Amino acid sequence: MIHVLFAALLAPSEVLTRARAAVGTLEAGTYRSETRETLNDDTILYVRIEQGANFVETEHDGEFTTAEGRLDGVNWAQNANGIVVRRTTASMIEDPYVTALSAPDVGSGALHVEDDAAGDIVLVVAPRTGLSKRYTYDAKTFLLLRVDYDDPAGRRSYVFDEYKRYFGAMLPARVAYTSPYANNSATYDLVAYDRVPAASVSLTIPASKPVFDLGSRTSLPIPVNFSRDGIVVRVNVAGRGLDFILDSGASESVIDADVARDLGLSVHGKRTLAFLGTMTVSQTMIDDLSLGEIHAPHFAIAVHGRSMRRRSSDCLAAISLPARASQSTSAQRP
C-alpha cells in the first residue's frame, strides 16, 4: 500500500520536523487560556497565564484552589492551604526524539517509524528499559493524533482532536485521556485562548500564606511526643483528638480514609494512585483543625486509602507544620 511505503521512507527526524512545522510557532505575547477537565462527576477549571517560558496556572476544583508556575527558570507550586514551595526537579522531556536519544541503553529499534491500519504515521519509542511510547501523526497534516504509553499497569492514551489555529499555532481543542484506572480517565476542553496585555497579569511567585495564626508570637509550645513511631503531634479535628506523625519533609498532609469516614468528612476528587500497589486518593476540607492554642480554619488535607496507621490509635500519615511553630515544642520523651 502507498501509505506503508511512505511511512517506511520517512526517518524519525523527518517526522518530527514535519510535525513541528504543522503545529507552527505561537506569536510572541502574553496569553490567557482556560481549560475544563471533566473527571467522573468532577469538573476542574485550569486558568493559565503564559509569556514565553514563564507561566502561572491556577487550578479551581470546587473549594480547593492550587497553583503552579515557572519564573525565569524557577519552578514553584502552591497547595490548597496557600503554602508555596520551590521545585528543583527538572521538567519531564516530552520530545520523543530527545527521550530516545537521552536513554543510555537505546538500541537500533528504539526509535523507528511505522504505519497503522488507518494509514497514519506512527513514531515508536521503545527503549529496552522504561515506557514504550507510540506517537501517531496524521499522514496528511502531520498533526499529533494520539500518544499511547505501555506500562505494567496497562495502556494510557491521549487522543487529540478538534485542532484550531491560535495566534500562529495549531492547538487541540479537546484531549481525551484514557487510564487503566477508571477513576483517572478524563477529557480536557480548551474553553478560551486569548492574547492579553502584559501589564494586566502577574507572573511573580506568590508568598506563602500562614496556615496557623500565631498573632505576634514567634514561638509557642505545642503538644508533641517523641515515640518509637516517630514525632507524634496531638491535634483536634471536629471535636476529636487525633495523633499526627510529624514529617517536616512531607509535601502534603494526609489523613487515613477510615478516619476521615469516621469523622463524617466529605471527600472530593477520587483518583487511583499506583505506588507500592494501588490506592484511592482524594481530598477533604477540615473546617477547624486545632493544634494546642492555635487553629487552622478551612484546612485542606489529602485522603489516602492506605496510610501509616499507628498501633492502637488513630493516626494521620503526615502533617506539614510551619517552621516557626515546629521549632519550639513542648516535648515529653517516653
N, C-alpha and C positions, 0 to 999 in steps of 0.2 A: 504494500500500500504506500501511497505517496507520503502520508504523514509519518510513517515509520522511517522511511529514508531520510526525510527532512530532519527528524529528531536525531538520527544517527550521525548526521553530518555536522551537527552543532556541538561545539565544545562547551563545557560548563561556563567558561569565561564569556563566551558569546551570548549564552542565555541570559546571564546576569547583566551584561551590557545592554541588551535589548530591553530587559525588564526595567532597568533604571531609566532608560530613555522613555519608556512607556509611561512611567509614573510622572516624570518631569521634575521640575525644581520649584519649590514654593518661593514665591516672590518675597524679597526682604520686607520685614514689617513685624508688627505685633498682632497676634491673633488670639481670639477667644472662641473656644468651642464648647459645646455641650453634648455629652453622650449619655444615653439612657441604657442601663443594664437591666434586663429582666431575668431574674433568677428565681425559679419556682414561683412563689406568690410575692416575692420581694422585688421592689423597683428601686434602683440606685441611680442617682444623678451625679455625673462627673463634670465639673466645670474646670477647664484648663486654659491657662494663660501662657502663651509661649512667645519667646522672642529669640530667634536663633537657637542656641543650645540651652538657654536658660528657660525655665518654666516653673509654674506653680499649678498643681492640680488638686482641687478640693473635692472630696467625696461626701455626698449628702445621702445618708442611709437612715431615714426616719429621724430619730432623736440623736443619732450618732453621726458626728462630723469629724472627719480626719483630713489630713493634707500631706502632700509631699512635694518636693521640688528640687531644682538644681540652680545654683547661682555661682557663676564663674568657676565651675568645676567642683563646687562643694554640694554634695547631696544631703538632704535633710528630710525628716519626717515628723509629723505632729500627730499624736494619737488622740482618741476621743476625749481624753481628760485635759488636753491642751499642752501636754509635755512635748517639747521639741528635742530631738536628738539628731546629731550629725552622723551621717553614714560614711564609712570609709571604704566599703566594698565597692568594687567596680561594677558597672552595669554589664549585664549578660550580652554577649556578642550574638546578634541575630542574623548577621550576614552569613548565608550558608557556605560561601566560598572561604571566608575568613575562618569560620568554625572548622571546616575540614582541614585547612592548612595548619591551624594552630594546634590540632590534636597531635601528640607526639608519636602515635602509632598508626597513622593513617596508611592504608595500603592503596594499591592502584585502583581498587574497586570502591574506594571510599567516596569518591566524587565522580558521578557519571550521569549522562543524560539518557533517558529512555522515553518511550511513548506510552499512552494508556489507550484503553478501548475507545474513548471518545475522540481520540486524535489530538489531545492536549500534550504539552511537553512537560515532562517530569524530571526535575533535578533531584538526584538521590544523594544524600549524605549518610554514609554508613561506616563510621569508624569501627574498628574492632572492639573498642570499649565505648560506652556512652550510648546516648539515644540515637536511634536511626530515624532520619527525617526525610520526608518526601515533599518537595515544593512543586506544586502543579501550576503551570502557566498556560494561559490561553494561547493557542498556536498562531492566532491572527494578531491579537493585540499585545501579547506578552505581559498582560496584567496578571498578577498573582490571583489564582482562584481558590487555592486551599493549601494548608500545611498540615501534614499528618506526622505525629510523633508516636513511635512504638516504644513502650517500656514494659517492664514486668507486669504492671497493673492492667495493661490494655492499651488501646489506641486512643490518643487525644487528637482532636481535629479542630482546625479553624477554617471556616468557609467564608470567603469574602465575596460580597455581592453589591450590586447597585452602585457601581463606580460613578462618581461625578467629579468634574473639574472645579477645584477651588484655588483661585489665585495662582494658577500655573501648575498645580499638582493634581493628579488623579487620586482621589481617596475613596475607599469603600464606604457607602452609607450604612451598610449593615454587615456585621460579623456574627456568625453563629459558632459557638464553641460547644463541642461535644466531649464529655468526660466519661471515663469508665465508671465514675461515681455519679449517680443520677442527681444528687444534691448540687453538684458543681456545674452542670450544663447550663449555658446561658446564651442570650442574644444581646448584641450591642448595637444600638441605633444612633447614628450621628444626627442629632437634632438640629444643631446650628454650627456654622463655622464662619466667623466674621473677622474682618480686619478692624482693629480699634486703635485709637490714638495712644501712643506710648505713655503719654502723661496721665492717661486715665486709669492706669493699672500700676500695681506694685509687685515686684518680684523679689523683694527683700525677704530674708529669713525671719520669720516671726519669733518673738520672745516667748519662752515657756510661761504658761500660766500656773500659778501655785495651786496644788491640789488641796492643801490644808491652809486655813487662815491662821497664821501664827501671831497675828497682830504685830506689836512692836518687839516681841520676844525673839532673841536669836537662838535660843535653845530651850528645851523643856524635857522633863522626864516622860518616858513612855513605858507601858508595861511590856517587858521583854524577858524571855527566859532562855538561857543557853542550855540546850539539851543535846542528847545523842542524835536526835533527828535534825538538828540544825538550830538556828536562832529563831525562836518562836515568839511572835508578837500577838498579844491578845487584842482583838477588836470586837466591835459590837455592830451587828447588821440586823436591821429590822427587829430590834429588841432581843437579839440572841447573841450570846458570846461565841466567838469562833477563834480558832488558832490559825494564824498565818505563818507560813515559813518565809522568813525574810531572805530575799535573794537580790542583792544590790545590783547584780548584772542582768536581771531579767528584763526582757524587752516589753513585757506586759504583765499585768496582774491577772491571776487565773483563779477561778472558783470551780470546785468539783460539781459536776452536773447533778448528782444526787442531792448535794447540799442546797444547790440553787432551787431544786424542785421542792425540797422540804420547807424552804423559806417562802415559797409561793412566788418566786421571781419569774417574770415572763422572759423567755429567751427569744432572740431575734437573729435571722440570717443564718440558718443551719447550713454547714458545709462539711464535707468529709476531708479529713487531713490524713495523709499517709506518712506516718513517722513511727518506726518500730512497730508496724502494724497499722491499722486504721482506727480512727475515732471520729466522732461527730464533734465539731466545734461550733460555737455560736457566741453571742454576746448578750449582756443584760445590763440594766441601769439600776444601781442601788440608790434610793432616794437620800439616804443618810448613812454614811459609814463613819463611826467614831473610833478614835484611837486615843485612849486616855482622855485628856481635856479638849482635844481638837476634833473637828468634824470636817468631812468631805461631802458636801451636798452633790447629788447627781453624779455619782462615781461610776464610770463605765468600766466594766470588767469582762474578761473573756470567760466563757464557759466551756470546759473540756469534759468529754465523756470519760476520760481517764486522767487521773492526776496523782499526786503524791499524798494519798490519804495516810495520816498518822495513825498509829495503833490507838484504839480506844477513844478517839476524839475526832471531831470534825476538823478538817484542815483545808486551807487554800494552798494551792501548789506554790504560788509565789505572789508576793506583793512588792511593788516598787514604791519606795518612800522617798520624799525629797531629802536631799543631802543634809540640810540644816536640822531636820527633825531626827534623822537617824544617827547623827554624830554625838548626840547627847542622850543617853539612855539611862533608865533606872533598871539595872540588871541584877538578877539574883541567880547565882550559879547553883546548880543542884548539888 
